[in-house]
């Protein structure tokens, strides 16, 4: 069984690592602060103080960090993943990042005879915890086939979209859709409350009809329970919307609904300083 390295133990990463440990894989992990990784260490993960050390010991190295700059640092710094890689290994960046950076990582990996994948996911904390993520993949087709057994442990479905960066483009398409479901969910509750309706009954009614969607089912109940813990951070979703719109401009596209969603999340994250809340906290712009 291949030895796995995993860089990043946030909400999503921790769920994935737990499922890999349950499946019997040996998992080496890196976090800047060891104490934050203690629950995973207690379950059998091996902690290292540098991404380089994880990369030198593992056969397949996953990364799932916050922002594109974090990805750049964790791969290219002197103590980064590339510094510890040797020929024949596989690297998989699961961070939602830019297609441009995915291509840069893929090209560098190819020069080192290392196979690279960009493999961002959808499904939030629930999907990560339950091994039900959707995985969108670009990069080495051979590596994609090689790690199918791992993808099947952590995800319910995975699709290969093409060369380096294609997985990130697929994730941007996904986030454009999520932008619409999150604004729809929020405005649905705002309207229903103003009209004096029973919000739980509204939620159940919409779930049973044509308006049903993942955001409604997973974040609707959290809003009604006043639960704004992050299944997915608002600050990370804003980052994704900015990437999506930047890529849209390169493709000569105008996406007005996505632009409006970005403005709303900018108000939430930049103005109201609620970036560490979950995406469902968008309702706080009204309530």
C-alpha positions as CSV (number, residue, x, y, z in Angstrom):
1,X,0.0,0.0,0.0
2,X,1.3,3.4,-1.0
3,X,2.5,5.8,1.8
4,X,0.5,9.0,1.7
5,X,1.6,12.5,2.6
6,X,-0.9,15.3,3.3
7,X,-0.2,19.0,3.6
8,X,-3.0,20.9,5.2
9,X,-5.3,19.7,8.0
10,X,-8.1,22.2,7.9
11,X,-11.8,21.4,7.9
12,X,-11.7,19.6,4.6
13,X,-8.2,18.1,4.9
14,X,-8.9,16.6,8.3
15,X,-12.0,14.8,7.0
16,X,-10.0,13.3,4.1
17,X,-7.1,12.2,6.3
18,X,-9.5,10.5,8.7
19,X,-11.0,8.5,5.9
20,X,-7.5,7.5,4.6
21,X,-6.5,6.4,8.1
22,X,-9.7,4.4,8.5
23,X,-8.9,2.6,5.2
24,X,-5.5,1.5,6.6
25,X,-3.2,4.0,4.8
26,X,-0.1,5.3,6.5
27,X,-0.4,9.1,6.4
28,X,2.3,11.6,7.1
29,X,1.0,15.2,7.7
30,X,2.3,18.7,7.9
31,X,0.8,21.7,9.7
32,X,2.5,24.8,10.9
33,X,1.2,24.2,14.4
34,X,1.5,20.7,15.7
35,X,-1.2,21.1,18.3
36,X,-3.8,21.7,15.6
37,X,-3.0,18.3,14.1
38,X,-3.2,16.5,17.5
39,X,-6.6,14.8,16.8
40,X,-5.1,13.3,13.7
41,X,-1.9,12.3,15.4
42,X,-4.0,10.6,18.1
43,X,-5.6,8.5,15.3
44,X,-2.3,7.4,13.8
45,X,-1.1,10.2,11.5
46,X,2.7,11.0,11.6
47,X,3.4,14.7,12.0
48,X,6.4,16.5,10.3
49,X,7.6,20.0,10.7
50,X,8.3,20.7,7.0
51,X,6.4,19.9,3.7
52,X,9.8,18.8,2.4
53,X,10.1,16.0,4.9
54,X,6.6,14.7,4.1
55,X,7.4,14.8,0.4
56,X,10.6,12.9,0.9
57,X,9.0,10.0,2.7
58,X,5.6,9.6,1.0
59,X,4.8,8.0,-2.4
60,X,1.7,10.2,-3.1
61,X,1.6,13.7,-1.7
62,X,-1.6,15.6,-1.3
63,X,-2.0,19.3,-0.5
64,X,-5.1,21.2,0.6
65,X,-4.3,24.7,1.9
66,X,-6.1,28.0,1.8
67,X,-5.1,30.4,-1.0
68,X,-3.0,30.3,-4.2
69,X,-0.1,32.0,-2.4
70,X,-0.2,29.2,0.2
71,X,0.0,26.6,-2.6
72,X,2.9,28.5,-4.1
73,X,4.7,28.5,-0.8
74,X,4.1,24.9,0.1
75,X,5.4,23.7,-3.3
76,X,8.2,26.1,-4.2
77,X,9.8,27.3,-1.0
78,X,13.2,25.9,0.1
79,X,11.4,23.6,2.6
80,X,8.5,22.9,0.3
81,X,7.2,19.8,-1.5
82,X,9.4,20.1,-4.6
83,X,12.5,20.2,-2.4
84,X,11.7,16.7,-1.0
85,X,10.5,15.0,-4.2
86,X,12.3,12.3,-6.1
87,X,11.5,10.7,-9.5
88,X,8.4,8.5,-9.8
89,X,6.2,10.1,-7.1
90,X,2.7,11.7,-7.5
91,X,1.6,15.1,-6.3
92,X,-2.0,16.1,-6.0
93,X,-3.1,19.6,-5.1
94,X,-6.7,19.6,-3.9
95,X,-6.7,23.3,-3.1
96,X,-9.1,25.4,-5.2
97,X,-6.4,27.5,-6.8
98,X,-5.7,29.1,-10.2
99,X,-5.3,27.1,-13.5
100,X,-2.1,29.1,-14.1
101,X,-0.5,27.9,-10.9
102,X,-1.7,24.3,-11.6
103,X,0.1,24.5,-14.9
104,X,3.3,25.9,-13.2
105,X,3.3,23.0,-10.7
106,X,2.6,20.4,-13.5
107,X,5.4,21.7,-15.6
108,X,7.9,21.7,-12.8
109,X,6.8,18.2,-11.8
110,X,7.3,16.9,-15.3
111,X,10.8,18.2,-15.3
112,X,11.5,16.1,-12.2
113,X,9.8,13.0,-13.6
114,X,7.0,13.4,-11.1
115,X,3.4,13.1,-12.0
116,X,1.1,16.0,-11.0
117,X,-2.7,16.4,-10.6
118,X,-4.8,19.4,-9.8
119,X,-7.8,17.9,-8.1
120,X,-10.1,20.4,-6.3
121,X,-13.2,19.1,-4.7
122,X,-16.8,20.0,-3.9
123,X,-18.9,18.7,-1.0
124,X,-17.9,20.8,2.0
125,X,-17.2,19.5,5.5
126,X,-20.0,16.9,5.2
127,X,-18.6,15.5,2.0
128,X,-15.0,15.3,3.4
129,X,-16.2,13.7,6.6
130,X,-18.3,11.1,4.9
131,X,-16.0,10.3,1.9
132,X,-18.6,11.7,-0.5
133,X,-16.6,14.5,-2.2
134,X,-16.8,15.3,-5.9
135,X,-13.3,15.5,-7.3
136,X,-12.4,17.5,-10.5
137,X,-9.1,16.4,-12.0
138,X,-6.6,17.8,-14.4
139,X,-3.0,16.8,-15.1
140,X,-1.4,13.4,-15.7
141,X,-3.9,10.8,-17.0
142,X,-1.6,8.0,-15.8
143,X,-1.6,9.4,-12.3
144,X,-5.3,9.8,-12.4
145,X,-5.7,6.1,-13.1
146,X,-3.1,5.1,-10.5
147,X,-4.8,6.8,-7.6
148,X,-8.4,5.8,-8.4
149,X,-8.5,3.5,-5.3
150,X,-7.7,6.6,-3.1
151,X,-10.2,8.8,-4.8
152,X,-12.9,6.1,-4.3
153,X,-12.2,6.3,-0.5
154,X,-12.5,10.0,-0.2
155,X,-15.1,10.8,-2.9
156,X,-18.3,9.6,-4.4
157,X,-17.4,10.6,-7.9
158,X,-14.4,11.9,-9.8
159,X,-13.9,13.1,-13.4
160,X,-10.8,13.8,-15.5
161,X,-11.1,17.0,-17.5
162,X,-7.7,17.2,-19.3
163,X,-4.2,18.5,-18.8
164,X,-2.8,20.7,-16.0
165,X,-5.3,23.3,-14.9
166,X,-8.4,21.6,-16.3
167,X,-9.5,20.4,-12.8
168,X,-9.3,24.0,-11.6
169,X,-11.4,25.2,-14.5
170,X,-14.0,22.6,-13.6
171,X,-14.0,23.8,-10.0
172,X,-14.6,27.3,-11.2
173,X,-17.7,26.2,-13.1
174,X,-18.8,24.5,-9.9
175,X,-18.3,27.6,-7.8
176,X,-20.2,29.7,-10.3
177,X,-23.2,27.4,-9.8
178,X,-22.7,27.5,-6.0
179,X,-22.8,31.3,-6.1
180,X,-26.3,31.2,-7.5
181,X,-27.5,28.6,-5.0
182,X,-26.1,30.5,-2.0
183,X,-27.6,33.8,-3.0
184,X,-30.9,32.1,-3.8
185,X,-30.9,30.3,-0.4
186,X,-30.3,33.6,1.4
187,X,-32.8,35.7,-0.4
188,X,-35.4,32.9,-0.1
189,X,-35.2,33.1,3.7
190,X,-35.0,36.9,3.7
191,X,-38.2,37.1,1.7
192,X,-40.0,34.3,3.6
193,X,-39.3,35.9,6.9
194,X,-40.4,39.4,5.8
195,X,-43.7,37.8,4.6
196,X,-44.2,36.2,8.0
197,X,-43.9,32.6,6.9
198,X,-42.8,29.6,9.0
199,X,-39.2,29.3,7.9
200,X,-38.9,25.6,8.7
201,X,-42.0,24.9,6.6
202,X,-40.6,27.0,3.8
203,X,-37.4,25.0,3.9
204,X,-39.2,21.6,3.8
205,X,-41.5,22.8,1.0
206,X,-38.7,24.1,-1.3
207,X,-36.6,20.9,-0.6
208,X,-39.6,18.9,-1.8
209,X,-39.9,20.7,-5.1
210,X,-38.0,22.1,-8.1
211,X,-36.0,24.5,-5.9
212,X,-34.1,21.7,-4.1
213,X,-30.3,21.9,-4.1
214,X,-27.3,20.9,-2.1
215,X,-26.8,24.4,-0.5
216,X,-30.5,24.4,0.6
217,X,-30.3,20.9,2.2
218,X,-26.9,21.4,3.9
219,X,-26.9,25.1,4.8
220,X,-30.6,25.9,5.2
221,X,-30.9,24.0,8.5
222,X,-27.7,25.6,9.8
223,X,-29.1,29.1,9.1
224,X,-32.3,28.2,11.0
225,X,-30.2,26.9,13.9
226,X,-28.1,30.1,13.9
227,X,-25.0,27.8,13.2
228,X,-22.4,29.7,11.2
229,X,-19.5,27.4,11.8
230,X,-17.6,26.9,8.5
231,X,-18.4,23.9,6.4
232,X,-16.6,26.1,3.9
233,X,-15.1,29.5,4.9
234,X,-16.6,32.6,3.4
235,X,-13.1,34.0,2.8
236,X,-12.2,31.0,0.7
237,X,-15.4,31.2,-1.3
238,X,-14.7,34.9,-2.0
239,X,-11.3,33.8,-3.2
240,X,-12.9,31.3,-5.5
241,X,-15.3,33.8,-7.0
242,X,-12.5,36.2,-7.7
243,X,-10.5,33.5,-9.5
244,X,-13.7,32.5,-11.5
245,X,-14.3,36.1,-12.6
246,X,-10.6,36.6,-13.4
247,X,-10.6,33.5,-15.6
248,X,-13.9,34.6,-17.1
249,X,-12.3,37.8,-18.3
250,X,-9.5,35.8,-19.9
251,X,-12.2,33.9,-21.7
252,X,-13.9,37.2,-22.7
253,X,-17.1,36.3,-20.7
254,X,-19.3,38.6,-18.7
255,X,-21.0,36.8,-15.7
256,X,-23.2,39.4,-14.0
257,X,-24.8,37.1,-11.5
258,X,-21.4,35.8,-10.3
259,X,-20.2,39.4,-10.1
260,X,-23.1,40.3,-7.8
261,X,-22.4,37.2,-5.6
262,X,-18.8,38.4,-5.3
263,X,-19.9,41.9,-4.2
264,X,-22.1,40.4,-1.5
265,X,-19.3,38.2,-0.2
266,X,-16.9,41.1,-0.3
267,X,-19.3,43.0,2.0
268,X,-19.5,39.9,4.3
269,X,-15.7,39.2,4.3
270,X,-14.0,42.6,3.7
271,X,-16.4,45.0,5.3
272,X,-18.1,43.0,8.1
273,X,-14.9,40.9,8.8
274,X,-16.8,37.6,8.8
275,X,-14.5,35.6,6.5
276,X,-14.0,32.9,9.1
277,X,-17.8,32.2,9.2
278,X,-19.2,29.6,6.8
279,X,-20.7,30.6,3.5
280,X,-24.2,30.4,5.0
281,X,-23.3,33.6,7.0
282,X,-24.3,35.6,3.9
283,X,-27.7,35.8,5.6
284,X,-26.1,38.2,8.2
285,X,-26.1,41.0,5.6
286,X,-29.9,41.0,6.2
287,X,-30.5,39.5,9.6
